[in-house]
Amino acid sequence: MSLSRRARRRRAAAAGLALAAALLALALLLARHGDDPFSGVYWEPASGRRVEIARQGDGYVLYYGVARRPFPAVRDGDTLRLRDPLGGTIVVRPAGDGSLRLEGAGGASVLRPLEPQ
């Protein structure tokens, strides 16, 4: 009888852990892919630099590179606009599968989501 109780406890504990892991995975998925396609951490394959886009109040801030230089940005529908330090405007648009397309006077680049390791 003791083994039977122990087996039931193990099963209940395993089921509880599986449920907790599933709920955590769902919460992380919803937090990452909510209604905001811009917020997140990305990397630019062309330069190998890290890009983070964070929401601050009504606007956004794009942090670029290792030094995390902040560039204020404004959302306009499905685009994010920020001022290019060299003049002009940089436009960020969703490009599908979680990546973003960065377009400016100097050309275009893709920002890929940086997956945690």
N, C-alpha and C positions, 0 to 999 in steps of 0.2 A: 504494500500500500504506500509505503514511503517513496518508492521509486515512481509510482504513478503521480503522486503529488508533485514531486520534483520535476517530472517531465512536463506536467501541466504548467508549472511556474516558468520553466524555460521557454515553453511555447508562447505563453502570454508575454514574457519579457521580449522575446524575439519579434512577436507581432507588434508590440508597442514601439520597439526601436525602428522597425520597418515603416510604421505609420509616421513616426516623428521624422525620419529621413525623407519620406515622400513629401510631407508638409513643408519641410525646410527647402527642398528642391523647388517646389512650386512657388514658395514665397520668393526665393532668389530669382526665379524665372520671371515672375511678375514684376519684381523691382527693377530688373534689368531691361525688360522689354515692355514697359508700360506704354502710355500714350505719348511719351516723349522720345522721339527717335534720335535726339542729339546728345543728351546727357550720357556720359560714359568715358571710358579710357580707350584710346585708339593708338595705333602706330602707323606711321607713314612709311610704307615699304621703299619708296624712292629715296628717302633720306635716312631711314632707320630711326627717326625721332619719335618720341612719345608725345601724344597729344591728349589732353584731358579737357572735356567740355563739361562745365558745371553750371547748374542753374543758380542764379543769385537774384532773389526778388523777382522783378518783372523781366529781367534780362538774363543773359548768359555771359560766362567768362570762358575763353579758350586759353588754356595754359599750354605753352609750346616748348618742347625740348627739355633737356635736363635742368636748365635754369628755371623752368616753369614760368616763363615770361607771360604775364597776363594780358590778354587782348579782349576788351569788352565787346560783346556781340548783341545784336537785336534779332529776335525772331519775327519773320514776316511770312506768315502762312507756312508753307512747307520748306522755307529757306531760312538760313541763318546768315546774317550779314555782319561783317566786321571790317574795320578800316585797316588797310594794308599799311604797315609802317613806312613803306616807300611811296605811298600815295595810292589812291584808288580804293576799290572795294573788293573784298574777298567774299565769295558766296559759298556756303556749305549746303549741300542737298543730300537727302537720303538716296542711296544707290542700290538698295536691295541687299538681302542677306545680312543685314546689320552693319554694312559698311556705308561710308559717306563719301561724297565726291566734293573735293575742294577745288574751286575755280577762281582764278584771279587773273591779273594782267599778264603774269608770267607764264600762264598755262594752267594745266589741271593736274590734280593728283588724287589718289584714293586713300582714304583712311580706313584701315581694317580694325575691327574690334580686338582689343588686347585681352586674351583669355587668361584668367588667373592660373598659376601653376602650382 
